[in-house]
């Protein structure tokens, strides 16, 4: 049965104000050229936490999520859910959510314009409440990331959808299971359709599904809520719809992109480090490229150690959907190749505008030429610090990696991008002995 939202004043849990992640004018001042050494704890995965938080809309029961990173995108998601009437309480890495008394089913533009993951509330809202009005999302300016596959899949499930004034408006009495073949591999599309199908009548098959570990983590959370999902992590996911879902407690998986970023920083700057709370099995493609670059890597349980005692070797790569090399690590590896011995070719196949960090790397002395969707990187002996500006989330991380490997001081501007996806990055870098400071 569908739950009709009762239009009442939302009751929220009392909670302490979360620590600030900084203001948009914050910058990072990094003095590079020193080897890194120390230990870092890996945070929960942003790209797993966001859809799992959205899944709280699928039940009226309390839903507890552990290992939630303190990031700007998470804060935006919680603000969006509260705006709908979801009660939310945060205590450190634990978030308690209860969507038993929604005040509305709209996600307004002002709330979602900075984060495209806001589209993840569309599927749960229309599946449980039969109605949703969700603003078309924004996010990083790294190319077209359309939501047409979300819309196509929901229409196949029986939703009536129209685009109205910049909003996706969806309505359905109850979704009905069907077979969905997406035109392209889409992570958020797979997640949205999987959540919607969990409450649909009958069986839904999602073909050409994304295989990312974050999709598996969401499926695990949904199954713990009473969903019947099989095949997550493969290209074909089967969802047997159920009448209702119940509350549960779920721990978000470790952030594989944060893990890869810190490993790449050590490989570029030299040194040795141990990452605690990692998930090495989710990083095969990245670890293979780091070994190719000359890094000594060891994995034992959730501990991942790296040692780099030489100048890295240039490594060529091509981004592709999981389990191939992730687009979210492309920029960081370009920074590594900038100081490597040899020439590397980096081909980006996912996003057409994801080389905007090249001009900033060139300000540090990098030798990079662009040929269509391929960057040809000629390694140089040393980079030199300079003021640079971040253009998106992973470009921010790329510039931090480059700054750590550069001589002198680098000032990275617009790090509000960094705060969207990396928890306490300057503190973790300081734990590795980096000279880094957040400045206003």
Buried (B, 14 or more C-beta within 10 A) or exposed (E): EBBEBEEEEBEEBEEEEEEEBBEEEBBBBBBBBBBBBBEBBBBBBBBBBBBBBBBBBBBBBBBBBEBBBBBBBBBBBBEBBBBBBBBBBBEEBBBBBBBBBBBBBBBBBEBBBBBBBBBBBBBBBBBBBBBBBBBBBEBBEBEEBEBEBBBBBBBBBBBEBEEEEEBBBBBBEBBBBBEBEBEEBBBBBBBBBBBBBBBBBEBBBBEBBBBBBBBBBBBBBBBBBBBBBEBBBEBBBBBBBBEBBBBBEBBBBBBBBBBBBBBBBBBBBBBBBBBBBBBBEBBEBBBBBBBBBBBBBEBEEEBBBBBBEEBBBBBBBBBBBBBBBBBBBBBBBBBBBBBBBBEBBBBBBBBEEBBBBBBBBBBBBBEBEEEEBBBBBBBBEBBBBBBBBBBBBBBBBBBBBBBBBBBBBBBBBBBBBBBBBBBBBBEBBBBBBBBBEBEE
